[in-house]
Amino acid sequence: MATSRKTTRKTAAPKDYPALLADVKARIQSAQYAALRAVNKELVGLYWDIGRLIVERQQSEGWGKAVVAQLAADLQAAFPGTGGFSASNLWRMKSFFETYSGAGKLAPLVREIGWSHNLIILERCADAQEREFYLRMTRKFGWSKNVLAHQIDNQSYEKSLLGQTNFDRTLTPALRARAKLAVKDEYAFDFLELGEQHSERELERALIARIEDFLRAMGGMFAFMGSQYRLEVDGKEYFLDLLLFHRRLHALVAIELKIGEFEPEFVGKMQFYLAALDAQVRQEDENPSIGIILCKEKKRTIVEYALRDARKPIGVATYAITKSLPKELQDPLPSPEIMARLLETL
């Protein structure tokens, strides 16, 4: 007996099908991300409640280590295969609740990032303002655990709040606080395999060869636009060392590399580049271009004077192949009031 095979004919997709597929995929990914965030929020809330219960029992009934150890064993027996209920983790939940229960601004933030991220911040940050900085930055930029740890190792909190810029005079109030946090005072390029003696061209090539590490060291939200970026003004060519784009600031960021000490004339050259970028490259919906002069060394007073009358938004920073904070930057940080205003913009 002959059998017939039914074939399915593939019809041609309509012209707008790729757009439909992209929209559906984006919606699925958005839903998956929202679900993960909801699960994470519930998990952190659970650990918060367990920490609260332990604190309350300790205060009212004098619970000690033996009781917490017994609680951990009973929870692990009741929920086999479920991690997170070891005695050490229960103590972390207690510390987690104690640290943030009286911090009105921070308590909601801890539920917006993962538990492992919270532990890194809890165990490695010295005070509430430092914790707030990394909580907000992790939430805003979606830092992974490794990136967060790297940012703490590189002292991004201290370097971001010590940065030397003229943004107060050259950017709108809506932009200046975010821009200040986007420009550090020192950048640690400890991923580079360069000796202390190197040329500017060697530095540039080394950074481009490790472009992902470079953009991560810059703090996130940067996109690479080009190196030796060509500008032509009145028939003459000029080449900008590096051109980036900051997605959050929605602005071009010009970077000039200097292997020596900062000199005041660097500011005039950067102003020229920024004027050319704004006239020739910047799109109508983008904010004014920003310049970063990266030097091996700088004297803060000279930088201050050089930036005082500059009309374009410029920051001056140093770079290091190691990750230690220079002694001259280990002075007290800006006042708590100034830091609080900066953090509120994240």
N, C-alpha and C positions, 0 to 999 in steps of 0.2 A: 504494500500500500504506500503510495507516494505521499510524502509530507511536504507541506509548503512552509517556508521560513518567512516570517513576517519581518520585513526590514523597516528601520526607522530612518526616514529621510531628514537630514539636518537642514533646516531652513536657514536662509541667510539672515543674519542679525540686522535689525534696523540700524540706521546711521547713528542714532543717539544711544545705542545699547552700551558702548563703553562708559559713557557718562552715568547711565543707570547703574551699571555694575560697580563703578567707583563709589557712587552714593550709598549703595546698599552695603558694600564692604566697610565704608567709613562708619556707617551707622552700627554695624555689628561690632566693630572694634571699639566704638564709643560705649556701647552697652556693656561689653566685656570689661572695659576699664572702670566703668561706673560700678559694676558688680564687685570687682576686686576692691575698689575703694570702700564700698559698703561693708564687705567682709572684714577688711582691715579695721575700719572704724569700730565694728562690733568687737573684734578681738582686743583692740587696745582698751575699749570700754570694759570688757570682761576683766582684763588684767588690772585696770584701775580699781574696779570693785573688789577684787580679791585683795589687793593691797590695802584698800580702805578697811575691809573686814579684819585683816590681821592687825592693823594699827589700832582699831577700836577694841579688839579683844586684848591686845597687849596692855592698853591703858586701863581697861575695866577689870581684867582678870589676871593680869601679869603673865601673859604667855611668854614662854622662852623658846630657846632653840629646839628643845626636845619636842614641843608641841608642833612647831612648824615642820620639823622633820617627819613627824607622824602624819601630819596633814598631807605632805607631799607623797608619802608612801600610799596613803589611802586613795588619793586622787589618781595616782598612776595605776592602782589596782582597779579602780572604778571605770577608768577611761583608758584601757590598754590601746597602745598604738597612737595615742594622742600625745604629742610632745608639749613641752612648755611648763610642766608641773613639777619639775625638780625642786628640791629644797633651795638651791641657789637662785633659781628663777623666782621662787616665791619671795625671797628676800629682796630681789630686784623690784618686784611689784610693790612691795612695801616702800622701798626707797623712792620709787617712781611716784607713788601717791603722796608721800611726805614732801617731795620736792615741789610738786606742782599744785597741790590742793589749795594752797594759799595764794597762788599766782593767778589772778583773775584773767590776765591777758594770755597767759601761756596755756592754761588748761584746755581751751578749745583747740589750740594748735597741735597738741600732741596726738590728737585723734586723726589728724590729716596726713600723718606720715606713718611708715611701718614701725612695728615694734623693735626690730633690729636697729633701725635708724635712731629710734628713741634711746635705746641702750647706749649707742655710741655717743650721743649728745650728753646723756645723763652722766656717763662715766668719765668723759674726757673734757667737759667744759667746766670752767671754774666758777662762773657766776650766772645770775639770771639773764643779764643782758647778752652775754656770749651765747647762752642757750637759745635765747630768742632769735638772735641773728641766724644761727644754723637751722633752727626750726622753720623760720620763714623762708630762708633760701632753699632749703630742701623741698618745701611745699611748692614754692614758685617754679623752681627749675627742674623738679623731678629727679634730683640727684640719686644715683644708686648708692648702695652702702660703701662701695669702694671709692666713689667720687667724694662722698661726704667725708670719709676718713682722710682722703688726700687733701681736701680743703682745710681740715683741722690741722693736719701735719704741717701744712704750708702757712698756717696762721692767717688765714684769709680774713678773719674777723678783725684782727689788729691792723692788718695792712689796708683793709678797705676803709677803715675809719681814720686812718692817718694820712690818706692820700692828699697830694698837693695839686690843686686845680684852681681855675678861675671861674668855675661854673656858677658861683653865686652872682657874678656880674654878667655872664654871657648867655645863660640859659633861662628859660621861663621857670617859674616856680613848679610847674607840673613835671618838668624834666630834671631839674637840678639835683634833687635828692637821689633819684634813681641813677643818674649819671655818676654821682659821687661813689655810689656803691659798685658801679661797674668798672671803676678805675682804681686799682690798688696802688699802694705806695711802693711795693716791691713785688716782683714776680719771680717765683722759684722755678727755674728751668733745670731741675735736677735730673731730668730724663736725658739731657744732652750729653754726648760724649765729646766734650770740648775741653781743651786745656785752658788754663788761665790766660794764655796769650793766644788770641785769635783775631781775625779781621772781621769787619762788619759783614762782608760778603759771606764768610764762613759761618757766622752766626745766623744770617738769614737762611742760607741753604740748610743748615742743621735744623732750624725751626720748621721749615717747609717739609723736610724729610720725615719729621715727626708731627705732622700737622694736627692730628687728633689730640695728641698730648699737649701741644701748644695751645689749641683752642680751649682745652680743659683747664690748663693753667691760667688762662686769661679769665676764667670764672664762669664760663657757660654762656649760652645764648648768642655766641659769635658765629658768623659764617665767613668762610674764606673767599675773598673776591679776587685776589691776585697778588703777585710779587713783582717788584720793579714795574709798578703800574704806571703806564705812560700817560702823561699830560702834555698837551701842546698849547702854548700861549704865545701869540704873536709870532708864529712860525718857529719857535724854539721849543725843543723837547725837554721835558723834566720827568724824572722817574722816582716815584714814591716807593719806599722800601716794601711796605706791606699795606694792603687795603683789606679791611674786614667790614662786616655789616653786623650791627647789633640788633637782633630781632625785637628785643623788648623796647629798646629806645627808638627803634625804627630810624636808625641813622647810620651813615657811613662812618667808619673809624679808621683814620689814617695813622699809621705807626712808622716812626722813624727810629732806626737802631743806631746807637752811638756806643762804641766800645770804650770810650774814655769818660771823663768827667763832664757834667752838664756845663754848657756855655750859654750865656744869654742870647747870643745870635741864633741859637737853634729855634727860638720862639718865632722870630721874624720869618724864617724859612717855612716853619709849619703853618703860620698864618697865610702865607702865599699859597701853599698846597691846599689848604681848606677853602680859600676863596675860589681857587680853580675847580675844586671838586663841587662846590655848591653851584657854580655857574655852568659847569659842563656835564657833570655826572649825576648829581642828586636829582631824584624824581620829585614831582610837584607835591606828592603826599608824604614825603619824608622830612624828618626834622633836620636841623642844621648839622653838618658834618662835625665830628669831634676828632681832635688830635691827641695822640699819646706819644710823648718823646721818651723812649726807653734808653737809659744811660747805665753805664757800669757804676758810676758814682754820682753823687750830687751833694751840694751844700744847700740846706733848706732856705737860708736867708737869701742866697743868690736866686734861687728858684722863685721865691716870693716876690722879689723885686722885678724879676724878668716878666712875671705873669701879671703884674699889677695893672698895666695899661694895655694889655693884649685884648683885642676886640673879639677874637674867635675863641671858642671853647677848647681849652688845652689842659691836659694833665701831664705832669712830669713824674716819671717813676724810674726805679732802678730794677735791674735784673741780677739774679745770682744763680750760679750753677748749683749751689747748696741751698738749703732751706732754712737756715738760721736767720732770726730777726736781728738786724744790725743793732749795736748797742745804743746808737743815738735815737733809735725808734722805740726803745724800751722805757721811755718816759711815760707818765700817766696819759691815758687815752683822753679824748675829748670828754667834756662833762656829760653826766648821765642825761641831762636834758637834751643836749644835741644828739646823742646816740639814740634816745627814744624817738626823736622826730624823724631821724633817718630810718629807723626800723619800722616805723608806722607806714612808710611808703612801700614796703615790700608786700 
